[in-house]
Amino acid sequence: MGRSASQRARTLEEVAAVAGVSKSTVSRVINDSPAVSPSVRDVVNAAIELTGYRPNRAARSLVTRRTGSIGLIVSEPEGRVFSDPFFASMVRGVTGIVRERDIQLVLVLANDEKAQEQVLDYLRDGHLDGALLISSHATDPLPRVLIDEGLPAALSARPLTPMAISYVDVDSAAGARMAVAHLVARGCRRIGTIAGPQDMVAGQDRLVGFREGLASAQLPADESLVGFGNFTTRGGAAAMEDMLARTEPPDGLFVASDLMALGVLTVLAERGLRVPQDVAIVGFDDSVAATEARPPLTTVAQPLEEMARALTLVLLDRIADPDGPVTSRVFPPHLVIRDSA
């Protein structure tokens, strides 16, 4: 039975006494030294759990040169970070991994040059063991700089330009093809898209997949039915307004994020266009926005929390072995059918 907080062991000697090993052996186990047999490691870990001992983080960092903290670096404005369900899902997934490993998570917003420089200084000064880079744009210098300086990092999407950084992503192009195929199966023939920003890999890949889907269905690619938003509700609404100002409404629409689809739904309702009777809509993400939409959105689902957990494990592997191989993992999407298409 574990001890209460007041009964926790306070020193390595107490843990060593329970485990029947030396103080130095306990220290090696705590500091993840490979010079300990698995059986001894198990005995020491059992003694740590039994005694409730907590290693002194500051003392341990002097040995390991680690802080026990990682950064979640987001290259987006504060307003979007706290309003977009994408980021909440990512935080939940990351937290699920770091909490069980007693690692602190530090959220850092780096959406301008000054903030990016501050992040770099923070990492260079050793305040963080590594960085999870979320929602990076083409102009974001952080991925390349972290690689050049040998600082552990992992990216939440395939980099737009090839670089030696580990990443986790969803197959966005495949998801867009699924969306188009579903709209075609519903009988839609005049199919448009509200694409995401083209300085992000998700924006580019979903547009590529949309065009591939049209080609596969032998449907014409009408550029007047292609709009661009910024993955926000307001951006989706503006893109829909612009499309309707220059052409007749599509009968089917793939929207590259659920939040943008919310904006599209508002504009269509204002114009008296019914969903799905007049315009069938498929979104992307399967976020809470999809279920709260009216009508609820048919959408391409990406397993964000699972992706975030995988991304965090990739970074922790990188921290443990900075010279290890660069890795990538791409998750498959799937279609969730609701009432909008």
Secondary structure, 3 states (H helix, E strand, C coil): CCCCHHHCCCCHHHHHHHHCCCHHHHHHHHCCCCCCCHHHHHHHHHHHHHHCCCCCHHHHHHHHCCCCEEEEEECCCHHHHCCCHHHHHHHHHHHHHHHHCCCEEEEEECCCHHHHHHHHHHHHCCCCCCEEEECCCCCCCHHHHHHHCCCCEEECCCCCCCCCCEEEEECHHHHHHHHHHHHHHCCCCCEEEEECCCCCHHHHHHHHHHHHHHHHCCCCCCHHHEEECCCCHHHHHHHHHHHHHHCCCCCEEEECCHHHHHHHHHHHHHCCCCCCCCCEEEEEECCHHHHHCCCCCEEEECCHHHHHHHHHHHHHHHHHCCCCCCCEEEECCEEECCCCC
